[in-house]
């Protein structure tokens, strides 16, 4: 069980008087329950069901251009989500590598949609259903070679809404395919090198599904040298090819991801 209290306060001095000060607090209790069964050594089957929520001001701001809409949003309360997942895990290669796979269904049971009787205000009457699966491999292929790989496939649809043009459309920023691979190799007892590839499929930036966020690949690399038993110097390069991509996007604007970035880190234990 988990209890969350999320308070949102927004001041807009030059807005209409009714929305110059917005203040709202969400108080939500969520739960999660699961069971695990071990049919064989080094393997497990599990099932889980739980809830979560998006707070009223999950975008950390509420547009006050239309006061009636802003006031309706601040009074709505959170969007609630229910998730069911069934999965399997198994250790192979004498326990060095863990393989996992799961199928899941997530439903946002009260999506914010325009009120059918008054489109300037919003109500919690929509439904989004997400079904998919994920698979991963984590561990060591040899004593020197480590790998973390994962793939996810998601099918997300708006199955209930007051806006006919949105019915059966995909929610915003929900790529159908995502993939990641990170691997390291201990070239010597002191030197470790590694690299990774990350793929995010295309998605939509708006609910009418008219603005596309393009798919992209990003590549990272690293090298670490153990100076002493408890001291390591590490060099990382993120976005190795300096790919221009969007990390997030909304109806009429987008946020680019970080360009090529280098970092030198000294880690020590004492």
N, C-alpha and C positions, 0 to 999 in steps of 0.2 A: 504494500500500500504506500502511496505517496501523496502528500498534500502540497499544493503550490499556491502561492499568493502573488499575483502579478499586478502591480499598480502602474498605470500610465497617466502622465500629466503632460499636457501640451498648452503652451501659451502662444497666441498669435495676435499681438496688439493691434495690427492694422486690419484684421478680419472683421466680419460682421459681429456686432455685440454678442449675439447668441453663441458664437463659437470662438470667442477670444480666449476662453479658458475651458479646456476639456480635462476631466478627471474621472478615471474609472478604475476599479479594482476587480480582477477576476479571482475567485476562490474555488479551486477545483481539487477533488480527490480522484486519483487514478489508481488502478489496480492491475496486477499481472499475476497470472497463475500458470504453472507449467509442470510437466512430468517428464522424467528421463528413464529409459529402459535400456539395459545393457544386454543384448541378446548373445554377444560373443565377447571374448577378451579384446580389449582395445577398440571397441566399437560402441556406439550408442544411438538410440532413436529418441527423439524428443518431440513434444507438442507444447505449444504456448498460445495463450490468448491474453490480450491486455488492451488497455485504453490509454489514450494520450489526448492532448488538446493543443490548439493554436489560440493564443490569447487574443482578446479583442483588437489590440493594436500590434499584431504580429509584425507589421512592417515598420514599427517604431515611429510612424507618423500617420496622421489622418488628414487628407485633403479637406480644406475648409472653403474651397471655391464655391461649393453648393452647400450652404448651411444645413438644409434639410437632410441631405445625405450624410454629412458628418455627424449630426445629432443621432441619426438612426443607427449608424455604425457604433458609436460610443456606448449606446444602450443595449446592444445586441447580446453581449456575452461571448464566450469562446466557441470556436468550432471544435466538435468532439470527433475522435477517431477510434475505431476498433480494429484490432489486428489479430489474425490467426496465422500461425506458422507451424509447419511440420517439417522436420529435418532429420538428417542422418550424418554421423561423423564416424570416421574410422582412421586408425593409425596404421601405416604401412612402412615398409623398409625398416623393419625391426623397431618401429616406434619413432623413427626420425622424421617422418612426413605425415601430416594430418590432412586428410581429404574430407571435405564437408559439402553438403548440398541441402537446399531447403526450398520448399514452395510456400507461398504466402498469399494472403488476401487482406487488403486494408481498405476500410470504408470510412470516408469522412461523411458522417451521417447528417450533418446540418450545415452544408456549405452556404456561404453568404451569397444570396441572389437578390435581384431587384424584386420588390413587392409587386405582384401582378396587378394590384389595384392602384398602385402609385409608384411609378418607376424611379422617382427621385429618392426613395428610401429603400433600405435593404432589410431582408428577413432571413432567418436561418432555416431554409426549406429545401436546399439542394442536396444532392448526393453524388459523391465521387467514389468510384470503385477501382481499386488497383489490384491486379493479379500478376504474379510473376514468379520467377525462380532465380536462385543465385547458387553459384558453385565456387569453391575455393580450394587452394592447396597451399599449405604453410609448413615450412620445416627445412630439413637438409636433405639434398639429394646425395651428397657425399659429406665427409667430415669437413671439407673446406667450402662446399658450395651450398648456399642457402637461397631459398626462393619463397616469395609471397605472391600468389597469383589469384585473381578473382574475376568473375564475370557475372553480370546481372542482366536479366531481361525483364522488362516491365511493360505491361499493357494497362494503361490508365484511361478511363472514360468518365465523362460527366453523364450520369444515367438519369438524373432528375434535376430540372432547372426551370425557372420561370421564363427563360429566354430561349425561344425555339431555335435560334441560330447557334446556340451553344450545345444543344443536345447531342450526345455521342461524340463531342469533341474531346481533345486531350487537355488536361490541366496544364498550367504554365510550368515551364522549366522541369519537365518530366521526360528525360530522354529514354527511348526504348532500350538502347544498348549502352552499357558501360563496361569497361575492361581495364584492368591494371595488372602490371607485372613489375615486381621489384626483385632484384637478385644481387647477391654479393658473393665474392670469392676471396678466400684468404690466400693471396699469392705467396706470402711468407708468414711466419709467426707474428711478424710486426706489421705487415702491409696488407690492407684489405681494400679492394676496389669493388665498385658496384654501379648499377645503372637501372633505370626503370622506364617503362612506357605506360602512358595513361591515355585512354580513349573515352570520350564522351560523345554520344550520338546527338543528332540534331533534336531540337525541341521547339516548343512554341513559346513566344513571349506574351501572348494574349489569349484570352478565352475564345474569341472568335476564330482563332487559329489562322491568322492572316500574316503574322510577323514571325519569321523563322530565326531561331538562334542556330547558327551553323555547327555541325559536328567538328571536332578537332582532336588531334593527337598532341600530346606533350611528352617531352623526354627529359629526364634528369640523370645526373651522374655524380659520383662521389669517389673519394679516396681518403683513407684514414691510415695514419701511421702511429703505432704504439711507441711513444718515446720512452716510457718506463712502465712498470707493471700496472700502475694506477693512473697513468697520464696518456691521453691520446690526442693527437692533432688531426682534425678532419677538415677536408675541403669539399664543398658541395656546389654544384652548378644546377640551378633550376631553370626549366624551359630552355634547354640547351640550344634549340634552333631559333629561339626568339620568336616563337609562334604568336601571332596576334589572334586572340580568342576572347570570348565573353564568358566570364565566370558566373554571371547572373544577368537577367534581363527582365524588363517589365513592359507594360503596354507600349510606351513611347520613349523608353530610354534603356540603356544597357551599361553594365559595369565590366570593363575589360579585365582580363586576368593579368597577373604580374608578368612583365617582360623578363628577358634573361637576367638572372640574379645569381650572384656568387656570394658564398659565405665561408669564412674561415673560423673554425671553432676549436678551442682548447678545453678539453674535459679532464677533470682530475677527481679522484676520490681520496678522502682522508678521514 
